[in-house]
C-alpha cells in the first residue's frame, strides 16, 4: 500500500508539472503576441503623426483637374499609394514624381480625368490614412 501511494503521488505531481508547463508556455506566447502588436501599433501611430499633406493649388479644365499637393510632414510617402476622392467617390489619377517617392517638403502634381463643379469636395488620402481636402 505504501508503494502504490507513492506512485499515485508521483503521477499526480507529474500531471501538475505538465499542466503548469503548458499553461506557462501558453501565457508566454500570448504575452509575446500582445507585445508585438503593441510595437506595430506604435510604429503605425508614429508614421501617422509624422505625415501631413496640403493641397496647394487646383486648376480645372473641361476634361481634367490638376492639383499641386505638398508633403508637409516628416515621412517619405509613396505617391502612387494615395487615394483621390471627389464628393466621396474614388477616382483614378496620374502623379508626377520620380519613382513614386514623395519626400517631405516637396510638391507633386496630380492629374484627375474629371470635370468638377463649384462646391465639389476634393480629398487626397495618403497610404497611412492622413488626408487633406478642399472645396472647389
GURO-829240 format. One record per residue: residue in three letters; x, z, y of N, C-alpha, C in turn; residue number from 0. Coordinates in Angstrom, 2 decimals. Layout:
N
<pt residuo="ALA" n_u="X" n_w="Z" n_v="Y" ca_u="X" ca_w="Z" ca_v="Y" c_u="X" c_w="Z" c_v="Y" num="NUM"/>
...
END
This chain:
136
<pt residuo="UNK" n_u="0.82" n_w="0.00" n_v="-1.18" ca_u="0.00" ca_w="0.00" ca_v="0.00" c_u="0.86" c_w="0.00" c_v="1.25" num="0"/>
<pt residuo="UNK" n_u="2.02" n_w="0.58" n_v="1.23" ca_u="2.90" ca_w="0.62" ca_v="2.38" c_u="3.48" c_w="-0.74" c_v="2.70" num="1"/>
<pt residuo="UNK" n_u="3.82" n_w="-1.53" n_v="1.65" ca_u="4.39" ca_w="-2.85" ca_v="1.87" c_u="3.35" c_w="-3.81" c_v="2.41" num="2"/>
<pt residuo="UNK" n_u="2.12" n_w="-3.69" n_v="1.91" ca_u="1.05" ca_w="-4.56" ca_v="2.37" c_u="0.75" c_w="-4.32" c_v="3.84" num="3"/>
<pt residuo="UNK" n_u="0.75" n_w="-3.07" n_v="4.25" ca_u="0.52" ca_w="-2.74" ca_v="5.65" c_u="1.62" c_w="-3.31" c_v="6.53" num="4"/>
<pt residuo="UNK" n_u="2.84" n_w="-3.23" n_v="6.08" ca_u="3.97" ca_w="-3.77" ca_v="6.85" c_u="3.85" c_w="-5.28" c_v="6.99" num="5"/>
<pt residuo="UNK" n_u="3.42" n_w="-5.98" n_v="5.94" ca_u="3.27" ca_w="-7.43" ca_v="6.00" c_u="2.15" c_w="-7.78" c_v="6.98" num="6"/>
<pt residuo="UNK" n_u="1.04" n_w="-7.06" n_v="6.92" ca_u="-0.07" ca_w="-7.34" ca_v="7.83" c_u="0.34" c_w="-7.10" c_v="9.28" num="7"/>
<pt residuo="UNK" n_u="1.04" n_w="-6.03" n_v="9.53" ca_u="1.52" ca_w="-5.73" ca_v="10.90" c_u="2.48" c_w="-6.82" c_v="11.36" num="8"/>
<pt residuo="UNK" n_u="3.36" n_w="-7.28" n_v="10.47" ca_u="4.32" ca_w="-8.33" ca_v="10.83" c_u="3.58" c_w="-9.63" c_v="11.14" num="9"/>
<pt residuo="UNK" n_u="2.56" n_w="-9.97" n_v="10.36" ca_u="1.78" ca_w="-11.18" ca_v="10.61" c_u="1.02" c_w="-11.10" c_v="11.94" num="10"/>
<pt residuo="UNK" n_u="0.45" n_w="-9.94" n_v="12.22" ca_u="-0.25" ca_w="-9.75" ca_v="13.49" c_u="0.73" c_w="-9.87" c_v="14.66" num="11"/>
<pt residuo="UNK" n_u="1.91" n_w="-9.29" n_v="14.51" ca_u="2.94" ca_w="-9.36" ca_v="15.54" c_u="3.35" c_w="-10.81" c_v="15.79" num="12"/>
<pt residuo="UNK" n_u="3.58" n_w="-11.57" n_v="14.70" ca_u="3.97" ca_w="-12.98" ca_v="14.83" c_u="2.83" c_w="-13.77" c_v="15.49" num="13"/>
<pt residuo="UNK" n_u="1.58" n_w="-13.48" n_v="15.16" ca_u="0.44" ca_w="-14.15" ca_v="15.78" c_u="0.37" c_w="-13.90" c_v="17.27" num="14"/>
<pt residuo="UNK" n_u="0.54" n_w="-12.63" n_v="17.67" ca_u="0.53" ca_w="-12.31" ca_v="19.11" c_u="1.71" c_w="-12.96" c_v="19.82" num="15"/>
<pt residuo="UNK" n_u="2.86" n_w="-13.00" n_v="19.17" ca_u="4.04" ca_w="-13.62" ca_v="19.76" c_u="3.79" c_w="-15.13" c_v="19.97" num="16"/>
<pt residuo="UNK" n_u="3.18" n_w="-15.77" n_v="19.00" ca_u="2.86" ca_w="-17.20" ca_v="19.12" c_u="1.85" c_w="-17.45" c_v="20.23" num="17"/>
<pt residuo="UNK" n_u="0.82" n_w="-16.65" n_v="20.27" ca_u="-0.19" ca_w="-16.79" ca_v="21.32" c_u="0.43" c_w="-16.56" c_v="22.70" num="18"/>
<pt residuo="UNK" n_u="1.26" n_w="-15.56" n_v="22.82" ca_u="1.92" ca_w="-15.27" ca_v="24.10" c_u="2.82" c_w="-16.40" c_v="24.55" num="19"/>
<pt residuo="UNK" n_u="3.58" n_w="-16.96" n_v="23.63" ca_u="4.48" ca_w="-18.07" ca_v="23.97" c_u="3.69" c_w="-19.30" c_v="24.40" num="20"/>
<pt residuo="UNK" n_u="2.63" n_w="-19.62" n_v="23.68" ca_u="1.80" ca_w="-20.77" ca_v="24.03" c_u="1.12" c_w="-20.57" c_v="25.38" num="21"/>
<pt residuo="UNK" n_u="0.61" n_w="-19.39" n_v="25.61" ca_u="-0.05" ca_w="-19.10" ca_v="26.89" c_u="0.93" c_w="-19.21" c_v="28.04" num="22"/>
<pt residuo="UNK" n_u="2.14" n_w="-18.67" n_v="27.87" ca_u="3.15" ca_w="-18.75" ca_v="28.93" c_u="3.51" c_w="-20.20" c_v="29.22" num="23"/>
<pt residuo="UNK" n_u="3.70" n_w="-21.00" n_v="28.16" ca_u="4.04" ca_w="-22.41" ca_v="28.36" c_u="2.93" c_w="-23.15" c_v="29.10" num="24"/>
<pt residuo="UNK" n_u="1.69" n_w="-22.84" n_v="28.80" ca_u="0.56" ca_w="-23.48" ca_v="29.48" c_u="0.52" c_w="-23.10" c_v="30.95" num="25"/>
<pt residuo="UNK" n_u="0.70" n_w="-21.82" n_v="31.23" ca_u="0.71" ca_w="-21.37" ca_v="32.63" c_u="1.88" c_w="-21.98" c_v="33.40" num="26"/>
<pt residuo="UNK" n_u="3.03" n_w="-22.07" n_v="32.77" ca_u="4.21" ca_w="-22.64" ca_v="33.42" c_u="3.99" c_w="-24.11" c_v="33.74" num="27"/>
<pt residuo="UNK" n_u="3.40" n_w="-24.84" n_v="32.81" ca_u="3.10" ca_w="-26.26" ca_v="33.03" c_u="2.10" c_w="-26.43" c_v="34.17" num="28"/>
<pt residuo="UNK" n_u="1.05" n_w="-25.64" n_v="34.18" ca_u="0.05" ca_w="-25.72" ca_v="35.25" c_u="0.66" c_w="-25.38" c_v="36.60" num="29"/>
<pt residuo="UNK" n_u="1.50" n_w="-24.38" n_v="36.64" ca_u="2.17" ca_w="-23.98" ca_v="37.88" c_u="3.07" c_w="-25.11" c_v="38.38" num="30"/>
<pt residuo="UNK" n_u="3.75" n_w="-25.79" n_v="37.47" ca_u="4.60" ca_w="-26.91" ca_v="37.84" c_u="3.78" c_w="-28.04" c_v="38.44" num="31"/>
<pt residuo="UNK" n_u="2.62" n_w="-28.34" n_v="37.87" ca_u="1.75" ca_w="-29.38" ca_v="38.41" c_u="1.27" c_w="-29.03" c_v="39.82" num="32"/>
<pt residuo="UNK" n_u="0.92" n_w="-27.78" n_v="40.03" ca_u="0.45" ca_w="-27.34" ca_v="41.35" c_u="1.57" c_w="-27.47" c_v="42.37" num="33"/>
<pt residuo="UNK" n_u="2.78" n_w="-27.07" n_v="42.01" ca_u="3.91" ca_w="-27.17" ca_v="42.94" c_u="4.21" c_w="-28.62" c_v="43.29" num="34"/>
<pt residuo="UNK" n_u="4.18" n_w="-29.50" n_v="42.30" ca_u="4.45" ca_w="-30.92" ca_v="42.56" c_u="3.38" c_w="-31.54" c_v="43.45" num="35"/>
<pt residuo="UNK" n_u="2.13" n_w="-31.20" n_v="43.21" ca_u="1.06" ca_w="-31.77" ca_v="44.04" c_u="1.13" c_w="-31.23" c_v="45.47" num="36"/>
<pt residuo="UNK" n_u="1.51" n_w="-29.98" n_v="45.64" ca_u="1.67" ca_w="-29.42" ca_v="46.98" c_u="2.80" c_w="-30.12" c_v="47.72" num="37"/>
<pt residuo="UNK" n_u="3.90" n_w="-30.41" n_v="47.01" ca_u="5.03" ca_w="-31.12" ca_v="47.60" c_u="4.60" c_w="-32.52" c_v="48.06" num="38"/>
<pt residuo="UNK" n_u="3.88" n_w="-33.25" n_v="47.19" ca_u="3.40" ca_w="-34.58" ca_v="47.55" c_u="2.42" c_w="-34.53" c_v="48.72" num="39"/>
<pt residuo="UNK" n_u="1.57" n_w="-33.53" n_v="48.75" ca_u="0.62" ca_w="-33.37" ca_v="49.86" c_u="1.37" c_w="-33.15" c_v="51.17" num="40"/>
<pt residuo="UNK" n_u="2.43" n_w="-32.34" n_v="51.13" ca_u="3.22" ca_w="-32.09" ca_v="52.33" c_u="3.91" c_w="-33.36" c_v="52.83" num="41"/>
<pt residuo="UNK" n_u="4.39" n_w="-34.19" n_v="51.91" ca_u="5.03" ca_w="-35.44" ca_v="52.31" c_u="4.02" c_w="-36.36" c_v="52.99" num="42"/>
<pt residuo="UNK" n_u="2.83" n_w="-36.47" n_v="52.42" ca_u="1.78" ca_w="-37.32" ca_v="53.00" c_u="1.36" c_w="-36.78" c_v="54.37" num="43"/>
<pt residuo="UNK" n_u="1.23" n_w="-35.47" n_v="54.47" ca_u="0.83" ca_w="-34.84" ca_v="55.73" c_u="1.88" c_w="-35.09" c_v="56.81" num="44"/>
<pt residuo="UNK" n_u="3.16" n_w="-34.97" n_v="56.45" ca_u="4.24" ca_w="-35.19" ca_v="57.41" c_u="4.24" c_w="-36.65" c_v="57.88" num="45"/>
<pt residuo="UNK" n_u="4.08" n_w="-37.58" n_v="56.94" ca_u="4.06" ca_w="-39.00" ca_v="57.32" c_u="2.89" c_w="-39.30" c_v="58.24" num="46"/>
<pt residuo="UNK" n_u="1.75" n_w="-38.69" n_v="57.96" ca_u="0.57" ca_w="-38.92" ca_v="58.80" c_u="0.77" c_w="-38.33" c_v="60.20" num="47"/>
<pt residuo="UNK" n_u="1.41" n_w="-37.18" n_v="60.27" ca_u="1.65" ca_w="-36.54" ca_v="61.58" c_u="2.64" c_w="-37.33" c_v="62.41" num="48"/>
<pt residuo="UNK" n_u="3.56" n_w="-38.05" n_v="61.75" ca_u="4.58" ca_w="-38.79" ca_v="62.48" c_u="4.22" c_w="-40.25" c_v="62.72" num="49"/>
<pt residuo="UNK" n_u="3.00" n_w="-40.64" n_v="62.36" ca_u="2.55" ca_w="-42.02" ca_v="62.53" c_u="1.58" c_w="-42.09" c_v="63.70" num="50"/>
<pt residuo="UNK" n_u="1.77" n_w="-43.11" n_v="64.54" ca_u="0.84" ca_w="-43.36" ca_v="65.63" c_u="0.98" c_w="-44.82" c_v="66.04" num="51"/>
<pt residuo="UNK" n_u="-0.13" n_w="-45.44" n_v="66.36" ca_u="-0.12" ca_w="-46.81" ca_v="66.85" c_u="-1.01" c_w="-46.89" c_v="68.09" num="52"/>
<pt residuo="UNK" n_u="-0.75" n_w="-47.88" n_v="68.92" ca_u="-1.55" ca_w="-48.08" ca_v="70.13" c_u="-1.80" c_w="-49.58" c_v="70.31" num="53"/>
<pt residuo="UNK" n_u="-3.06" n_w="-49.95" n_v="70.49" ca_u="-3.39" ca_w="-51.33" ca_v="70.81" c_u="-3.09" c_w="-51.53" c_v="72.28" num="54"/>
<pt residuo="UNK" n_u="-2.09" n_w="-52.37" n_v="72.57" ca_u="-1.61" ca_w="-52.54" ca_v="73.93" c_u="-2.37" c_w="-53.64" c_v="74.69" num="55"/>
<pt residuo="UNK" n_u="-2.65" n_w="-54.76" n_v="74.00" ca_u="-3.23" ca_w="-55.90" ca_v="74.69" c_u="-4.14" c_w="-56.66" c_v="73.72" num="56"/>
<pt residuo="UNK" n_u="-5.22" n_w="-57.25" n_v="74.26" ca_u="-6.12" ca_w="-58.07" ca_v="73.45" c_u="-6.47" c_w="-59.32" c_v="74.23" num="57"/>
<pt residuo="UNK" n_u="-6.40" n_w="-60.47" n_v="73.55" ca_u="-6.88" ca_w="-61.72" ca_v="74.13" c_u="-7.78" c_w="-62.39" c_v="73.11" num="58"/>
<pt residuo="UNK" n_u="-8.85" n_w="-62.99" n_v="73.59" ca_u="-9.83" ca_w="-63.59" ca_v="72.72" c_u="-10.04" c_w="-65.05" c_v="73.12" num="59"/>
<pt residuo="UNK" n_u="-9.92" n_w="-65.94" n_v="72.14" ca_u="-10.27" ca_w="-67.35" ca_v="72.37" c_u="-11.54" c_w="-67.63" c_v="71.57" num="60"/>
<pt residuo="UNK" n_u="-11.96" n_w="-68.86" n_v="71.55" ca_u="-13.18" ca_w="-69.18" ca_v="70.81" c_u="-12.99" c_w="-69.12" c_v="69.30" num="61"/>
<pt residuo="UNK" n_u="-11.75" n_w="-69.13" n_v="68.85" ca_u="-11.51" ca_w="-69.16" ca_v="67.40" c_u="-10.71" c_w="-67.98" c_v="66.87" num="62"/>
<pt residuo="UNK" n_u="-10.07" n_w="-67.22" n_v="67.75" ca_u="-9.24" ca_w="-66.12" ca_v="67.24" c_u="-9.06" c_w="-65.01" c_v="68.26" num="63"/>
<pt residuo="UNK" n_u="-8.76" n_w="-63.83" n_v="67.71" ca_u="-8.47" ca_w="-62.65" ca_v="68.51" c_u="-7.00" c_w="-62.32" c_v="68.33" num="64"/>
<pt residuo="UNK" n_u="-6.27" n_w="-62.18" n_v="69.43" ca_u="-4.85" ca_w="-61.82" ca_v="69.38" c_u="-4.67" c_w="-60.41" c_v="69.90" num="65"/>
<pt residuo="UNK" n_u="-4.00" n_w="-59.58" n_v="69.13" ca_u="-3.75" ca_w="-58.20" ca_v="69.51" c_u="-2.25" c_w="-57.95" c_v="69.56" num="66"/>
<pt residuo="UNK" n_u="-1.83" n_w="-57.16" n_v="70.51" ca_u="-0.47" ca_w="-56.65" ca_v="70.54" c_u="-0.57" c_w="-55.16" c_v="70.27" num="67"/>
<pt residuo="UNK" n_u="0.04" n_w="-54.72" n_v="69.17" ca_u="-0.06" ca_w="-53.33" ca_v="68.74" c_u="1.35" c_w="-52.75" c_v="68.69" num="68"/>
<pt residuo="UNK" n_u="1.49" n_w="-51.54" n_v="69.24" ca_u="2.80" ca_w="-50.88" ca_v="69.29" c_u="2.83" c_w="-49.70" c_v="68.33" num="69"/>
<pt residuo="UNK" n_u="3.92" n_w="-49.59" n_v="67.58" ca_u="4.15" ca_w="-48.45" ca_v="66.71" c_u="4.74" c_w="-47.34" c_v="67.58" num="70"/>
<pt residuo="UNK" n_u="3.90" n_w="-46.41" n_v="68.03" ca_u="4.34" ca_w="-45.35" ca_v="68.94" c_u="4.72" c_w="-44.07" c_v="68.21" num="71"/>
<pt residuo="UNK" n_u="4.74" n_w="-44.10" n_v="66.89" ca_u="5.10" ca_w="-42.93" ca_v="66.10" c_u="6.57" c_w="-42.91" c_v="65.75" num="72"/>
<pt residuo="UNK" n_u="6.92" n_w="-42.11" n_v="64.75" ca_u="8.30" ca_w="-41.97" ca_v="64.30" c_u="8.53" c_w="-42.54" c_v="62.90" num="73"/>
<pt residuo="UNK" n_u="7.48" n_w="-43.15" n_v="62.32" ca_u="7.54" ca_w="-43.64" ca_v="60.95" c_u="7.62" c_w="-45.17" c_v="60.96" num="74"/>
<pt residuo="UNK" n_u="8.50" n_w="-45.73" n_v="60.14" ca_u="8.53" ca_w="-47.17" ca_v="59.94" c_u="7.36" c_w="-47.55" c_v="59.06" num="75"/>
<pt residuo="UNK" n_u="6.59" n_w="-48.54" n_v="59.49" ca_u="5.37" ca_w="-48.93" ca_v="58.80" c_u="5.51" c_w="-50.30" c_v="58.14" num="76"/>
<pt residuo="UNK" n_u="4.67" n_w="-50.54" n_v="57.16" ca_u="4.55" ca_w="-51.85" ca_v="56.53" c_u="3.46" c_w="-52.59" c_v="57.28" num="77"/>
<pt residuo="UNK" n_u="3.83" n_w="-53.60" n_v="58.02" ca_u="2.88" ca_w="-54.29" ca_v="58.88" c_u="1.79" c_w="-55.02" c_v="58.10" num="78"/>
<pt residuo="UNK" n_u="2.08" n_w="-55.44" n_v="56.90" ca_u="1.06" ca_w="-56.16" ca_v="56.12" c_u="0.14" c_w="-55.20" c_v="55.36" num="79"/>
<pt residuo="UNK" n_u="0.39" n_w="-53.89" n_v="55.45" ca_u="-0.44" ca_w="-52.91" ca_v="54.74" c_u="-1.51" c_w="-52.31" c_v="55.65" num="80"/>
<pt residuo="UNK" n_u="-1.69" n_w="-52.88" n_v="56.83" ca_u="-2.71" ca_w="-52.37" ca_v="57.74" c_u="-4.08" c_w="-52.94" c_v="57.36" num="81"/>
<pt residuo="UNK" n_u="-5.11" n_w="-52.33" n_v="57.91" ca_u="-6.47" ca_w="-52.85" ca_v="57.78" c_u="-7.01" c_w="-53.09" c_v="59.18" num="82"/>
<pt residuo="UNK" n_u="-7.71" n_w="-54.19" n_v="59.34" ca_u="-8.31" ca_w="-54.55" ca_v="60.62" c_u="-9.83" c_w="-54.56" c_v="60.43" num="83"/>
<pt residuo="UNK" n_u="-10.51" n_w="-53.82" n_v="61.30" ca_u="-11.96" ca_w="-53.76" ca_v="61.27" c_u="-12.53" c_w="-54.17" c_v="62.61" num="84"/>
<pt residuo="UNK" n_u="-13.58" n_w="-54.96" n_v="62.58" ca_u="-14.32" ca_w="-55.30" ca_v="63.79" c_u="-15.76" c_w="-54.90" c_v="63.53" num="85"/>
<pt residuo="UNK" n_u="-16.24" n_w="-53.96" n_v="64.34" ca_u="-17.58" ca_w="-53.38" ca_v="64.17" c_u="-17.79" c_w="-52.84" c_v="62.75" num="86"/>
<pt residuo="UNK" n_u="-16.73" n_w="-52.28" n_v="62.18" ca_u="-16.82" ca_w="-51.67" ca_v="60.86" c_u="-16.63" c_w="-52.62" c_v="59.69" num="87"/>
<pt residuo="UNK" n_u="-16.49" n_w="-53.90" n_v="59.95" ca_u="-16.31" ca_w="-54.88" ca_v="58.88" c_u="-14.84" c_w="-55.26" c_v="58.77" num="88"/>
<pt residuo="UNK" n_u="-14.28" n_w="-55.29" n_v="57.56" ca_u="-12.87" ca_w="-55.65" ca_v="57.39" c_u="-12.64" c_w="-57.15" c_v="57.62" num="89"/>
<pt residuo="UNK" n_u="-11.49" n_w="-57.48" n_v="58.22" ca_u="-11.13" ca_w="-58.87" ca_v="58.48" c_u="-9.71" c_w="-59.12" c_v="58.01" num="90"/>
<pt residuo="UNK" n_u="-9.47" n_w="-60.36" n_v="57.55" ca_u="-8.10" ca_w="-60.78" ca_v="57.23" c_u="-7.37" c_w="-61.06" c_v="58.53" num="91"/>
<pt residuo="UNK" n_u="-6.06" n_w="-60.94" n_v="58.49" ca_u="-5.26" ca_w="-61.13" ca_v="59.70" c_u="-3.89" c_w="-61.65" c_v="59.31" num="92"/>
<pt residuo="UNK" n_u="-3.18" n_w="-62.16" n_v="60.30" ca_u="-1.77" ca_w="-62.50" ca_v="60.12" c_u="-0.99" c_w="-61.67" c_v="61.12" num="93"/>
<pt residuo="UNK" n_u="0.21" n_w="-61.30" n_v="60.73" ca_u="1.04" ca_w="-60.44" ca_v="61.56" c_u="2.41" c_w="-61.08" c_v="61.73" num="94"/>
<pt residuo="UNK" n_u="2.98" n_w="-60.92" n_v="62.92" ca_u="4.28" ca_w="-61.49" ca_v="63.23" c_u="5.34" c_w="-60.39" c_v="63.24" num="95"/>
<pt residuo="UNK" n_u="5.97" n_w="-60.18" n_v="62.10" ca_u="7.10" ca_w="-59.25" ca_v="62.02" c_u="8.13" c_w="-59.84" c_v="61.07" num="96"/>
<pt residuo="UNK" n_u="9.31" n_w="-59.29" n_v="61.09" ca_u="10.36" ca_w="-59.74" ca_v="60.19" c_u="10.32" c_w="-58.88" c_v="58.94" num="97"/>
<pt residuo="UNK" n_u="9.97" n_w="-59.48" n_v="57.83" ca_u="9.97" ca_w="-58.77" ca_v="56.55" c_u="8.92" c_w="-57.69" c_v="56.44" num="98"/>
<pt residuo="UNK" n_u="7.86" n_w="-57.76" n_v="57.22" ca_u="6.77" ca_w="-56.77" ca_v="57.21" c_u="7.21" c_w="-55.38" c_v="57.62" num="99"/>
<pt residuo="UNK" n_u="8.41" n_w="-55.22" n_v="58.13" ca_u="8.90" ca_w="-53.91" ca_v="58.57" c_u="8.57" c_w="-53.75" c_v="60.05" num="100"/>
<pt residuo="UNK" n_u="7.89" n_w="-52.65" n_v="60.35" ca_u="7.45" ca_w="-52.38" ca_v="61.72" c_u="8.05" c_w="-51.05" c_v="62.15" num="101"/>
<pt residuo="UNK" n_u="9.18" n_w="-51.13" n_v="62.83" ca_u="9.92" ca_w="-49.92" ca_v="63.19" c_u="9.29" c_w="-49.24" c_v="64.41" num="102"/>
<pt residuo="UNK" n_u="9.56" n_w="-47.94" n_v="64.56" ca_u="8.99" ca_w="-47.21" ca_v="65.71" c_u="9.40" c_w="-47.81" c_v="67.05" num="103"/>
<pt residuo="UNK" n_u="8.49" n_w="-47.73" n_v="68.00" ca_u="8.63" ca_w="-48.18" ca_v="69.38" c_u="8.71" c_w="-49.69" c_v="69.52" num="104"/>
<pt residuo="UNK" n_u="8.39" n_w="-50.44" n_v="68.47" ca_u="8.32" ca_w="-51.90" ca_v="68.55" c_u="6.87" c_w="-52.34" c_v="68.48" num="105"/>
<pt residuo="UNK" n_u="6.62" n_w="-53.49" n_v="69.09" ca_u="5.28" ca_w="-54.06" ca_v="69.07" c_u="5.23" c_w="-55.22" c_v="68.10" num="106"/>
<pt residuo="UNK" n_u="4.04" n_w="-55.50" n_v="67.61" ca_u="3.82" ca_w="-56.66" ca_v="66.76" c_u="2.54" c_w="-57.35" c_v="67.19" num="107"/>
<pt residuo="UNK" n_u="2.46" n_w="-58.63" n_v="66.91" ca_u="1.28" ca_w="-59.41" ca_v="67.27" c_u="0.44" c_w="-59.64" c_v="66.02" num="108"/>
<pt residuo="UNK" n_u="-0.84" n_w="-59.40" n_v="66.14" ca_u="-1.78" ca_w="-59.59" ca_v="65.05" c_u="-2.79" c_w="-60.64" c_v="65.48" num="109"/>
<pt residuo="UNK" n_u="-3.02" n_w="-61.63" n_v="64.62" ca_u="-3.98" ca_w="-62.69" ca_v="64.90" c_u="-5.10" c_w="-62.61" c_v="63.87" num="110"/>
<pt residuo="UNK" n_u="-6.34" n_w="-62.56" n_v="64.37" ca_u="-7.52" ca_w="-62.46" ca_v="63.51" c_u="-8.39" c_w="-63.68" c_v="63.79" num="111"/>
<pt residuo="UNK" n_u="-8.73" n_w="-64.46" n_v="62.76" ca_u="-9.55" ca_w="-65.65" ca_v="62.98" c_u="-11.03" c_w="-65.31" c_v="63.17" num="112"/>
<pt residuo="UNK" n_u="-11.36" n_w="-64.84" n_v="64.37" ca_u="-12.73" ca_w="-64.43" ca_v="64.66" c_u="-12.96" c_w="-64.53" c_v="66.18" num="113"/>
<pt residuo="UNK" n_u="-14.18" n_w="-64.76" n_v="66.57" ca_u="-14.55" ca_w="-64.73" ca_v="67.98" c_u="-15.37" c_w="-63.47" c_v="68.20" num="114"/>
<pt residuo="UNK" n_u="-14.96" n_w="-62.64" n_v="69.14" ca_u="-15.67" ca_w="-61.38" ca_v="69.38" c_u="-16.47" c_w="-61.45" c_v="70.67" num="115"/>
<pt residuo="UNK" n_u="-17.40" n_w="-60.52" n_v="70.78" ca_u="-18.27" ca_w="-60.45" ca_v="71.96" c_u="-18.03" c_w="-59.15" c_v="72.71" num="116"/>
<pt residuo="UNK" n_u="-18.53" n_w="-59.07" n_v="73.92" ca_u="-18.40" ca_w="-57.85" ca_v="74.71" c_u="-19.09" c_w="-56.70" c_v="73.97" num="117"/>
<pt residuo="UNK" n_u="-18.40" n_w="-55.58" n_v="73.89" ca_u="-18.94" ca_w="-54.40" ca_v="73.22" c_u="-18.50" c_w="-54.27" c_v="71.78" num="118"/>
<pt residuo="UNK" n_u="-17.81" n_w="-55.29" n_v="71.22" ca_u="-17.31" ca_w="-55.19" ca_v="69.85" c_u="-16.18" c_w="-54.17" c_v="69.78" num="119"/>
<pt residuo="UNK" n_u="-16.15" n_w="-53.44" n_v="68.67" ca_u="-15.15" ca_w="-52.41" ca_v="68.46" c_u="-14.09" c_w="-52.91" c_v="67.48" num="120"/>
<pt residuo="UNK" n_u="-12.84" n_w="-52.89" n_v="67.91" ca_u="-11.72" ca_w="-53.34" ca_v="67.09" c_u="-10.92" c_w="-52.11" c_v="66.67" num="121"/>
<pt residuo="UNK" n_u="-10.68" n_w="-51.98" n_v="65.37" ca_u="-9.97" ca_w="-50.82" ca_v="64.85" c_u="-8.85" c_w="-51.29" c_v="63.93" num="122"/>
<pt residuo="UNK" n_u="-7.65" n_w="-50.75" n_v="64.14" ca_u="-6.49" ca_w="-51.03" ca_v="63.29" c_u="-6.14" c_w="-49.72" c_v="62.58" num="123"/>
<pt residuo="UNK" n_u="-6.02" n_w="-49.77" n_v="61.26" ca_u="-5.69" ca_w="-48.59" ca_v="60.46" c_u="-4.38" c_w="-48.85" c_v="59.73" num="124"/>
<pt residuo="UNK" n_u="-3.45" n_w="-47.89" n_v="59.80" ca_u="-2.16" ca_w="-48.04" ca_v="59.12" c_u="-2.29" c_w="-47.69" c_v="57.64" num="125"/>
<pt residuo="UNK" n_u="-1.19" n_w="-47.86" n_v="56.93" ca_u="-1.18" ca_w="-47.62" ca_v="55.48" c_u="-1.45" c_w="-46.16" c_v="55.11" num="126"/>
<pt residuo="UNK" n_u="-1.20" n_w="-45.22" n_v="56.03" ca_u="-1.46" ca_w="-43.82" ca_v="55.70" c_u="-2.65" c_w="-43.24" c_v="56.47" num="127"/>
<pt residuo="UNK" n_u="-3.53" n_w="-44.11" n_v="56.96" ca_u="-4.80" ca_w="-43.67" ca_v="57.49" c_u="-4.87" c_w="-43.42" c_v="58.99" num="128"/>
<pt residuo="UNK" n_u="-3.79" n_w="-43.54" n_v="59.71" ca_u="-3.81" ca_w="-43.34" ca_v="61.16" c_u="-4.33" c_w="-44.63" c_v="61.81" num="129"/>
<pt residuo="UNK" n_u="-5.19" n_w="-44.47" n_v="62.81" ca_u="-5.79" ca_w="-45.67" ca_v="63.40" c_u="-5.89" c_w="-45.58" c_v="64.92" num="130"/>
<pt residuo="UNK" n_u="-6.15" n_w="-46.73" n_v="65.53" ca_u="-6.44" ca_w="-46.82" ca_v="66.95" c_u="-7.55" c_w="-47.86" c_v="67.10" num="131"/>
<pt residuo="UNK" n_u="-8.37" n_w="-47.69" n_v="68.13" ca_u="-9.44" ca_w="-48.65" ca_v="68.35" c_u="-9.62" c_w="-48.91" c_v="69.84" num="132"/>
<pt residuo="UNK" n_u="-10.20" n_w="-50.06" n_v="70.10" ca_u="-10.55" ca_w="-50.41" ca_v="71.47" c_u="-11.85" c_w="-51.17" c_v="71.47" num="133"/>
<pt residuo="UNK" n_u="-12.53" n_w="-51.10" n_v="72.56" ca_u="-13.74" ca_w="-51.91" ca_v="72.76" c_u="-13.39" c_w="-53.13" c_v="73.56" num="134"/>
<pt residuo="UNK" n_u="-13.98" n_w="-54.26" n_v="73.20" ca_u="-13.73" ca_w="-55.50" ca_v="73.94" c_u="-14.57" c_w="-55.52" c_v="75.19" num="135"/>
END
